[in-house]
Amino acid sequence: MAFSALEAVTGDVAREFGVTRKLLSRVPDDHLSWKPHEKSMSLAQLGAHLSNLMFWYVKTAQQDELDLSTVPPSGEPPASTEALLEAFDTQSEQVHEALAALSEDDLDRSWTLRHGDHVVFSQPKAEVIRIWCTNHLVHHRGQLSVYLRLLDVPLPMIYGPSADERH
């Protein structure tokens, strides 16, 4: 049985959000300001960025363009792992609701990212969701897994058993 583009997108999102939440739940409260390098985001900033990426999913689903010059700054990162998870849960629920309102035809429509008059790119919504949203999320989640490993926090299974879960 073949999957539709909408089923593929929503399936990817559900799976990747679940794994991302597991990783976020391992963030230690006492290391939120830690960063592996002076140019890196702190652990709290990286966790907040993962939640803030949900904004792109919602805007991609609900609109045909996003103008980065109109996006407000994201604010202070959460002050605890619990607050980080609450933000992630709230924002991921908004993504699921926005994606549930899409049709196959919606996914074929063009979506544009711009900064004022400068067009960064225009692509079908399905590509934007899978590449610019989901792959972007996975990239930063990979960074988070490295941060956690460097802090000696046991990692959950991501695409197979982690070294911490092998018996």
C-alpha positions, 0 to 999 in steps of 0.5 A: 500500500502506497502512502500519500504525501500527507501521510508521509509528512504526518508520519515523519512529524509524529515519529521525529517529535516523539524522539525529540521529546525523549531527548529533551526529557533527558536535559539536566536542569543543573546544566541548562547554561552549559555549552560545549564551545563558546560559539555554541548555543547553551543547552537551554537555548538549543532545547528552546530552538527545537521548540521554536522550530514548531513555528515554521511548521505551523506557518508553513501549514497555515500560510503560503509565505513567511517573511522573516523580517516580521518574526518576533524574537523568540525570547528567553529560553525556559528555566527548567527541563519541565518548562522546556517540555511544556513549551515543546508539548504546547507547540507540537500540539499546534503543529499536529492541529495545523497539519491535520487541516491540510489536504494533499492539494495544500501540500502541492501549493508553493510556499515562500520564505522571504526577508522583506523583498528578498525571496530566500526560496519558494518550494511546495509545502510538502518539501518545506515541511520535510526539508526545512522543518523536519530535517532542520529539527533532526539536525538540531536534535543531533546537536542535542544528543552530542551535548547530552553525551558530553555531559554523560547523560544516557541517550534514548534510542533514536534510529536504533538502540543507543549504546546506553540501551544495549544489554 
